[in-house]
Amino acid sequence: MIERARAWVDLARHAPSGDNSQPWQVALAADGDRVKLTLGLDDATRAEPSLFDCAFAASYLALGAFARNFSLLAEADGCVLTDLREDSGRFTLTFAPAAPHAGTPDPAGTAALIHARTTNRLPFKKEPLDEDTRAAFGRLAATAGLGLREFTGEPKARLASLFFALDLVRYRNGRLYREFLGKLRFGPEAAASPDGLRDTTLGAPAPALLFLRLLRALRNRRAVHALFFIGLERIMAFVGCLDLIRKSAAVFVLTAEKDSPLDWFRLGLGFESLWLEVTRRNLALQPLGTTLLVYREERERRPGESPVLSSAEQSVLRSIGGRFKNEFGVDLNRPAIAFRVGRGPVIANTSLRRPVELVGQGPLSG
């Protein structure tokens, strides 16, 4: 059983994570005919958390996505999840053998689907989603115990303006945009890097990629700061956010009821289920993670820590948070992930992954 579980881990690592950070630490243990998977944050994430990863919320979501992949692979191989527990940000899942049934997924098809899932940052078609697709999304969210809201037409346009405003905060804040630029990978560096944002996944034309390379090289220079004072941040937020939301069939917001590591983890479980369903239907998806990456910074800052955001930026975020709640019924003080969906150009999954080194064991191949 444990050797089969090692193979599931090697496939499950193709889960989404913020900036392809892959923040997971993985352990496996056998318990009779059962297998236990334990997921926690790796040492690098705990030692130097990203400014976007407030209270590790985004990382817990990524752990949940990893766990969904593992669970699907286990089910396809004759095991089902029987227990899920959380303790201080570590999640233990127990799997036991089960008789196959009519809904048991195909092992090869499940593995191929997990490999095919990718972030598509190119413009999508605005044609509406069909009713069967929307119903399937609703069923998956309900099964995961999560709320799901869909926004199209005029509400989507108003929602796009809020994401645009959030992106402006991100690009105007020196610490946030320098961290973002530091995660970019270009050319041969991108081809060899097992993490970070690769240039081939950005969906940007060659001139834009050259400009981003220049920005990254000069990210600590005063000259770059000056560019943002003459409107560069509006261009970046328009091209990378506002225009892309407009060019999509819909924006969805997936939410959990309570704010805890386990709720963020469950949000990741449900989000990966939806993303794999999107992939299965040959649709495209791009997460709009700014809602959770920036908004929570002020609330989650520990006493004595210097603020990442200025007073003016915090005021802007409080105003945006109020609008999310009052106009759209989305409380950003609870776990939430937004994403745009549509029919987009076909792209290959070019995000590389690090081998997973099981705690107490050697690295898996692949």
FENLINGI-V506283 format. One record per residue. N is the residue number from 1. RES is the residue in three letters. PHI is phi in radians with two decimals (999 if undefined). OMEGA is omega as a letter, one per 40 degrees, with the letter a starting at -180 (none if undefined). Layout:
N_RES_PHI_OMEGA, N_RES_PHI_OMEGA
//
This chain:
1_MET_999_a, 2_ILE_-1.14_i, 3_GLU_-1.19_i, 4_ARG_-1.10_a, 5_ALA_-1.14_i, 6_ARG_-1.07_i, 7_ALA_-1.18_i, 8_TRP_-1.13_i, 9_VAL_-1.06_a, 10_ASP_-1.09_i, 11_LEU_-1.50_a, 12_ALA_-1.14_a, 13_ARG_-1.14_i, 14_HIS_-1.46_i, 15_ALA_-1.76_i, 16_PRO_-1.31_i, 17_SER_-2.66_a, 18_GLY_-1.00_a, 19_ASP_0.96_i, 20_ASN_0.94_a, 21_SER_-1.38_i, 22_GLN_0.85_a, 23_PRO_-1.46_a, 24_TRP_-1.56_i, 25_GLN_-2.01_a, 26_VAL_-2.17_i, 27_ALA_-2.34_i, 28_LEU_-2.18_i, 29_ALA_-2.57_i, 30_ALA_-1.69_i, 31_ASP_-2.43_a, 32_GLY_1.15_i, 33_ASP_-1.59_i, 34_ARG_-1.85_i, 35_VAL_-2.26_i, 36_LYS_-1.97_i, 37_LEU_-1.86_i, 38_THR_-2.03_a, 39_LEU_-2.09_i, 40_GLY_-2.54_i, 41_LEU_-1.39_i, 42_ASP_-1.27_a, 43_ASP_-1.09_a, 44_ALA_-1.12_i, 45_THR_-1.16_i, 46_ARG_-1.19_a, 47_ALA_-1.28_a, 48_GLU_-2.45_a, 49_PRO_-1.14_i, 50_SER_-1.14_i, 51_LEU_-1.07_i, 52_PHE_-1.39_a, 53_ASP_-1.72_a, 54_CYS_-1.09_a, 55_ALA_0.95_i, 56_PHE_1.09_a, 57_ALA_-1.04_a, 58_ALA_-1.13_i, 59_SER_-1.23_i, 60_TYR_-1.09_i, 61_LEU_-1.06_i, 62_ALA_-1.13_i, 63_LEU_-1.08_i, 64_GLY_-1.11_i, 65_ALA_-1.13_i, 66_PHE_-1.03_a, 67_ALA_-1.12_i, 68_ARG_-1.11_i, 69_ASN_-1.02_a, 70_PHE_-1.05_a, 71_SER_-1.10_i, 72_LEU_-1.15_i, 73_LEU_-1.18_i, 74_ALA_-1.12_i, 75_GLU_-1.07_i, 76_ALA_-1.12_a, 77_ASP_-1.81_i, 78_GLY_1.64_i, 79_CYS_-2.24_a, 80_VAL_-2.22_i, 81_LEU_-1.25_a, 82_THR_-1.99_a, 83_ASP_-2.78_i, 84_LEU_-2.39_i, 85_ARG_-2.31_i, 86_GLU_-2.21_i, 87_ASP_-2.54_i, 88_SER_0.94_i, 89_GLY_1.39_i, 90_ARG_-2.00_a, 91_PHE_-2.09_i, 92_THR_-2.00_a, 93_LEU_-2.02_i, 94_THR_-1.92_a, 95_PHE_-2.13_a, 96_ALA_-2.33_i, 97_PRO_-1.03_i, 98_ALA_-2.53_i, 99_ALA_-1.22_i, 100_PRO_-1.12_i, 101_HIS_-2.43_a, 102_ALA_-1.06_a, 103_GLY_-1.62_a, 104_THR_-1.08_a, 105_PRO_-1.25_i, 106_ASP_-1.40_a, 107_PRO_-1.01_a, 108_ALA_-1.14_i, 109_GLY_-1.14_i, 110_THR_-1.14_i, 111_ALA_-1.09_a, 112_ALA_-1.13_i, 113_LEU_-1.14_i, 114_ILE_-1.11_i, 115_HIS_-1.16_a, 116_ALA_-1.34_a, 117_ARG_-1.06_i, 118_THR_-2.71_i, 119_THR_-1.50_i, 120_ASN_-1.93_a, 121_ARG_-1.70_i, 122_LEU_-1.53_i, 123_PRO_-1.09_i, 124_PHE_-1.81_i, 125_LYS_-1.39_a, 126_LYS_-1.56_a, 127_GLU_-1.06_a, 128_PRO_-1.15_i, 129_LEU_-1.29_i, 130_ASP_-1.36_a, 131_GLU_-1.11_i, 132_ASP_-1.11_i, 133_THR_-1.13_a, 134_ARG_-1.12_i, 135_ALA_-1.15_i, 136_ALA_-1.11_i, 137_PHE_-1.05_a, 138_GLY_-1.08_i, 139_ARG_-1.14_a, 140_LEU_-1.13_i, 141_ALA_-1.11_a, 142_ALA_-1.13_i, 143_THR_-1.07_i, 144_ALA_-1.45_a, 145_GLY_1.27_a, 146_LEU_-2.04_i, 147_GLY_-1.57_i, 148_LEU_-2.41_i, 149_ARG_-2.08_i, 150_GLU_-1.96_i, 151_PHE_-2.21_i, 152_THR_-2.34_i, 153_GLY_1.03_a, 154_GLU_-1.10_i, 155_PRO_-1.04_i, 156_LYS_-1.13_i, 157_ALA_-1.11_i, 158_ARG_-1.19_i, 159_LEU_-1.13_i, 160_ALA_-1.04_i, 161_SER_-1.14_i, 162_LEU_-1.25_i, 163_PHE_-1.10_i, 164_PHE_-1.06_i, 165_ALA_-1.12_i, 166_LEU_-1.13_i, 167_ASP_-1.13_i, 168_LEU_-1.07_i, 169_VAL_-1.06_a, 170_ARG_-1.07_a, 171_TYR_-1.39_i, 172_ARG_-1.41_a, 173_ASN_-1.51_a, 174_GLY_-1.03_a, 175_ARG_-1.17_a, 176_LEU_-1.21_a, 177_TYR_-1.32_i, 178_ARG_-1.17_i, 179_GLU_-1.11_i, 180_PHE_-1.04_a, 181_LEU_-1.10_a, 182_GLY_-1.17_a, 183_LYS_-1.57_a, 184_LEU_-1.33_i, 185_ARG_-2.28_a, 186_PHE_-2.24_i, 187_GLY_0.95_a, 188_PRO_-1.01_i, 189_GLU_-1.04_i, 190_ALA_-1.17_a, 191_ALA_-1.14_a, 192_ALA_-1.77_a, 193_SER_-1.45_i, 194_PRO_-1.49_i, 195_ASP_-2.55_a, 196_GLY_1.41_a, 197_LEU_-1.65_a, 198_ARG_-1.37_a, 199_ASP_-1.05_a, 200_THR_-1.26_i, 201_THR_-1.76_a, 202_LEU_-1.40_i, 203_GLY_1.23_a, 204_ALA_-1.77_i, 205_PRO_-1.17_a, 206_ALA_-0.96_i, 207_PRO_-1.05_i, 208_ALA_-1.16_i, 209_LEU_-1.14_i, 210_LEU_-1.08_i, 211_PHE_-1.15_i, 212_LEU_-1.14_i, 213_ARG_-1.08_i, 214_LEU_-1.13_i, 215_LEU_-1.06_a, 216_ARG_-1.11_a, 217_ALA_-1.12_a, 218_LEU_-1.89_a, 219_ARG_-1.11_i, 220_ASN_-1.77_a, 221_ARG_-1.65_i, 222_ARG_-1.09_a, 223_ALA_-1.06_i, 224_VAL_-1.17_i, 225_HIS_-1.02_a, 226_ALA_-1.12_i, 227_LEU_-1.03_a, 228_PHE_-1.31_i, 229_PHE_-1.40_i, 230_ILE_-1.86_i, 231_GLY_1.87_a, 232_LEU_-1.06_a, 233_GLU_-1.12_i, 234_ARG_-1.22_i, 235_ILE_-1.14_a, 236_MET_-1.14_i, 237_ALA_-1.21_i, 238_PHE_-1.23_a, 239_VAL_-1.20_a, 240_GLY_-1.61_a, 241_CYS_-2.47_a, 242_LEU_-1.02_a, 243_ASP_-1.15_a, 244_LEU_-1.22_i, 245_ILE_-1.15_i, 246_ARG_-1.06_a, 247_LYS_-1.64_i, 248_SER_-2.68_a, 249_ALA_-1.25_a, 250_ALA_-2.85_i, 251_VAL_-1.99_i, 252_PHE_-1.98_i, 253_VAL_-2.19_a, 254_LEU_-1.81_a, 255_THR_-2.34_i, 256_ALA_-1.97_a, 257_GLU_-1.40_a, 258_LYS_-2.06_a, 259_ASP_-1.91_i, 260_SER_-2.65_i, 261_PRO_-0.94_a, 262_LEU_-1.15_i, 263_ASP_-1.20_i, 264_TRP_-1.14_i, 265_PHE_-1.09_i, 266_ARG_-1.12_i, 267_LEU_-1.08_i, 268_GLY_-1.14_i, 269_LEU_-1.01_a, 270_GLY_-1.20_a, 271_PHE_-1.11_i, 272_GLU_-1.16_i, 273_SER_-1.05_i, 274_LEU_-1.14_a, 275_TRP_-1.13_i, 276_LEU_-1.18_i, 277_GLU_-1.18_i, 278_VAL_-1.01_i, 279_THR_-1.10_i, 280_ARG_-1.04_a, 281_ARG_-1.60_i, 282_ASN_1.05_i, 283_LEU_-1.80_a, 284_ALA_-2.03_a, 285_LEU_-2.47_i, 286_GLN_-2.37_i, 287_PRO_-1.16_i, 288_LEU_-1.97_a, 289_GLY_-1.37_a, 290_THR_-1.02_a, 291_THR_-0.98_a, 292_LEU_-1.74_a, 293_LEU_-1.38_a, 294_VAL_-1.98_a, 295_TYR_-1.04_a, 296_ARG_-1.45_a, 297_GLU_-0.98_a, 298_GLU_-1.12_a, 299_ARG_-1.20_a, 300_GLU_-1.56_a, 301_ARG_-1.14_a, 302_ARG_-1.36_i, 303_PRO_-0.96_i, 304_GLY_1.61_i, 305_GLU_-1.32_i, 306_SER_-1.28_a, 307_PRO_-1.20_i, 308_VAL_-1.35_a, 309_LEU_-1.82_i, 310_SER_-1.29_i, 311_SER_-1.05_i, 312_ALA_-1.15_i, 313_GLU_-1.16_i, 314_GLN_-1.09_i, 315_SER_-1.12_i, 316_VAL_-1.07_a, 317_LEU_-1.17_i, 318_ARG_-1.09_i, 319_SER_-1.13_i, 320_ILE_-1.12_i, 321_GLY_-1.06_i, 322_GLY_-1.10_i, 323_ARG_-1.20_i, 324_PHE_-0.98_a, 325_LYS_-1.30_a, 326_ASN_-1.34_a, 327_GLU_-1.61_a, 328_PHE_-2.17_i, 329_GLY_1.21_a, 330_VAL_-1.96_a, 331_ASP_-1.64_a, 332_LEU_-1.34_i, 333_ASN_-1.42_i, 334_ARG_-2.04_a, 335_PRO_-0.97_i, 336_ALA_-2.66_i, 337_ILE_-2.40_i, 338_ALA_-1.89_i, 339_PHE_-2.71_i, 340_ARG_-1.76_a, 341_VAL_-2.31_i, 342_GLY_3.14_i, 343_ARG_-1.68_a, 344_GLY_-2.02_i, 345_PRO_-1.10_a, 346_VAL_-1.27_i, 347_ILE_-2.27_i, 348_ALA_-1.54_i, 349_ASN_-1.37_a, 350_THR_-1.94_i, 351_SER_-1.37_a, 352_LEU_-1.39_i, 353_ARG_-2.29_i, 354_ARG_-1.30_i, 355_PRO_-1.08_i, 356_VAL_-1.57_i, 357_GLU_-1.75_a, 358_LEU_-1.15_i, 359_VAL_-1.05_i, 360_GLY_1.47_a, 361_GLN_-2.38_a, 362_GLY_-1.41_a, 363_PRO_-1.23_i, 364_LEU_-1.39_i, 365_SER_-1.41_i, 366_GLY_2.12_none
//
